[in-house]
Amino acid sequence: MSTTTTEPDPVQDLFASSSVTVHVVRGLIGLVLVVAAFALAAQTAWALLLAVPGVIAWRGCPTCWTLGLIATISRGRISAACDLPR
């Protein structure tokens, strides 16, 4: 007899997306905004404000985005394994 407890995973709650595609698109948007912020910073310091929505799109830093990608992929594999017939 096995009991399964469903404890909330803080990584999935904070960083995971609904699908891998959504997560990758958020990462690309964040990357474009941060690169544009630093590329345009030579012209005006206000361009650095473009980094703010980039970091928001990543939900933190690039490492946070990567953790979210791993959690999103893992969640998909776990739900697919639960759908298998026994």
C-alpha positions in Angstrom: 0.0 0.0 0.0 1.6 3.2 -1.1 0.4 6.6 -0.2 1.2 9.5 -2.4 1.3 13.0 -1.0 1.1 15.9 -3.3 3.4 18.4 -1.9 3.7 21.7 -3.8 7.0 22.1 -5.6 8.2 25.7 -5.1 10.3 25.6 -8.3 7.3 24.7 -10.4 5.1 27.2 -8.7 7.5 30.1 -9.2 9.3 29.4 -12.4 7.5 26.8 -14.6 5.3 27.7 -17.5 2.2 26.1 -18.9 4.2 24.6 -21.8 7.8 24.4 -23.1 6.9 26.7 -26.1 5.6 29.4 -23.8 8.7 29.1 -21.7 11.1 29.4 -24.6 9.2 32.4 -26.0 9.4 34.1 -22.6 13.2 33.4 -22.6 13.6 34.8 -26.1 11.7 38.0 -25.3 13.8 38.4 -22.2 17.0 37.9 -24.1 16.1 40.4 -26.8 15.2 43.0 -24.2 18.3 42.6 -22.2 20.6 42.6 -25.2 18.8 45.7 -26.6 19.2 47.4 -23.2 23.0 46.9 -23.2 23.4 47.7 -26.9 21.5 51.0 -26.6 23.1 52.0 -23.3 25.9 53.7 -25.1 23.4 56.2 -26.6 21.3 56.8 -23.6 21.2 55.4 -20.0 17.4 55.2 -20.2 17.8 52.2 -22.5 18.9 50.2 -19.5 15.3 50.3 -18.4 14.6 47.7 -21.1 16.4 45.2 -18.9 13.5 45.4 -16.4 10.8 43.8 -18.5 13.5 41.3 -19.8 14.2 40.2 -16.2 10.5 40.0 -15.5 10.0 37.8 -18.6 12.7 35.5 -17.3 11.1 35.6 -13.8 14.5 36.4 -12.4 17.9 35.8 -13.8 18.9 33.4 -16.7 19.5 30.7 -14.1 16.0 31.1 -12.8 14.7 30.8 -16.4 16.8 27.6 -16.9 15.4 26.1 -13.7 11.9 26.9 -14.9 12.6 25.3 -18.3 13.8 22.1 -16.5 10.7 22.2 -14.2 8.4 22.7 -17.2 9.9 19.8 -19.1 9.9 17.6 -16.0 6.2 18.4 -15.3 5.3 17.4 -18.8 7.1 14.1 -18.4 5.5 13.4 -15.1 2.0 14.1 -16.4 2.7 12.0 -19.4 3.8 9.1 -17.2 0.7 9.4 -15.1 -1.4 8.9 -18.3 0.1 5.6 -19.2 -2.1 2.6 -18.8 -1.1 0.3 -15.9 
